[in-house]
Amino acid sequence: MTGILSFLIIVASALLILVVYVQNPKGGGLSADFGGASQLGGVQRTNELIDKLTWGLAAAILVFSLGISISQPKPPKPVAPQTQQQAPAQGQNPAQNQQQ
């Protein structure tokens, strides 16, 4: 499952890069390259499509990343080391054992 989600993240990332390159920060972009409003359903629709693709791909990457994070196995809880104390031998004082 992790491999499939990783592959989908890579594909969505590559598509997001392409969509961002198509956009022009000065307002031109793909819609300005094709001329007037009669082509591709108009400039406004093209810009809306590119915006929706950008947000959709970003959301897909987020969801796939969360899916990978959730599907990972939980690490085992660390077990605290238990100290073993030796019982004093019969007839001996515990304070004497520590001095030896």
ABEGO torsion letter per residue (X at the ends): XAAAAAAAAAAAAAAAAAAAAABBAAGBEAAAAAEBAABGGEAAAAAAAAAAAAAAAAAAAAAAAAAAAAABBBBBBBBBBBBBBBBBBBGBBAAAAAAX
